[in-house]
Every structure is written in C-alpha cells, then in structure tokens.
Amino acid sequence: ATVSEPAQKCCTEHIQPFLASILEELMGPVSSGFTEVRSLFDKEVNEILQDFQKTNDITKLKENVDQLANLPFNSVKMEPCYLKVNHLQELLQDLKSRFKIYHIDFVIQRTQNFMQEVQ
C-alpha cells in the first residue's frame, strides 16, 4: 500500500505520457523489417512461379518450394530484413538511459525471430 501510490504517480507522470511516442518510434524499424520480409517472400514466390511457368518441371517446383520453406533460415537472404530492425539499437539506447531498459539485444533478437516465424 505504501509503494502503490508513489509507483502509480511515477508511472502516470514519467512513463505514461511517453508511451505512445515511444511505441510509434519503435514501430518504424519493426514495420520496415516486416515489410522487407514480405517483399522478400513475394519476390521468391514470383521467381518460383516464373520458373515453373517456363519449365513445368514438378520436381524443380518441389525443390523450390522446399527452399522457400527454409527461407527464414537463409541468413544471406534475410540479412536485409534484419538490417531494417537493427535501427532499433539506436532508438533503444535512448530508452535505456531514460527508462532503465536493459537487454536491448534481446528486443532486437526477438523481433528478428518473429520475422522468421512470419515467413
């Protein structure tokens, strides 16, 4: 009871007013990363379709679809997506000092993991 009121006041005055702007700022790189994932997926699917339309080779189609399924684990192809999210590093540094947010790398890593799961 003695901690609740000061904690509530602290959150209301020093954290809550900034939450919307913080979320908006963080969503820029996250959204950009997921947009890049979508573009990569679209590009890969279009290449598979074009290849199949040219060859009508079912075996090759199956191989390409298997490769597509492994796309989230292809670090070379996923790198541009990850780079978009790396901008969080800069944004989170400011939050780290203002709000004592540690484990910045964990936030970035989890975002990249979610990007892999979306594929």
Protein Blocks (a to p, Z undefined) as FASTA:
>chain_A
ZZmmmmmmmmmmmmmmmmmmmmmmmmmmmmmmmmmmmmmmmmmmmmmmmmmmmnopaklm
mmmmmmmmmmmmmmklmmmmmmmmmmmmmmmmmmmmmnopghklmmmmmmmmmmmmmZZ
